[in-house]
Amino acid sequence: MDFKGFDRSDRQTAGGGTRSVKVMIAGGFGTGKTTLVRSVSDIKPLTTEETLTQASVDVDDLIGVADKLQTTVSLDFGKIGINDELVLYLFGTPGQERFWFLWNGLFKGALGAVVLVDTRRLASSFRAIEEMERQNVPFVIALNVFPDSTNHPVEEIRDALDIPEHTPVVTCDARDRNSSRDVLIALIRHLKARSDVALEPR
């Protein structure tokens, strides 16, 4: 397979065959970033979750996620092999505004990103989308299906988020490994389309 164009973050292992690519998992507070990394990672993921306390009530926007008990305060990290030649290193971003200052460092060297969106709270992911555009990082939108989500047409969500036609918008269940893996494959295909790199999942 030809990996031309994957020069921002790929590294060849000592074995001479495997490339690694850094991928960001971004989105607003409570959109399912940690859940996706946990569900899809081939290794036990590193998480930096802390318990939400009463002190955060006046700081974090808990509208729509009032039952959330923990939150990521630094990053999540996982790894998944897409095929015999490509490994994705997954870096999940913290969602609360008070931790956004960490994003610049996390995005360094990222080849692409998944922006998770909770369709019940579209505004919670505006900042993540703006950051992708500011950092010039190619991304896909993943609409995470929650039990009480309303089933809006994808194009309606695209219009509401002001997402251009060339950016893929897919649905997923972040709790499900296969569904989460499909999102990552959608991102790889998007990157392939942008850079004409031949990457096909197993």
Helices and strands as residue ranges (DSSP letters): E 11-12, E 19-27, H 33-40, E 49-51, G 54-56, E 70-72, E 76-83, E 86-92, G 97-102, H 103-107, E 112-118, G 122-125, H 126-135, E 139-144, H 154-161, E 169-172, H 177-195
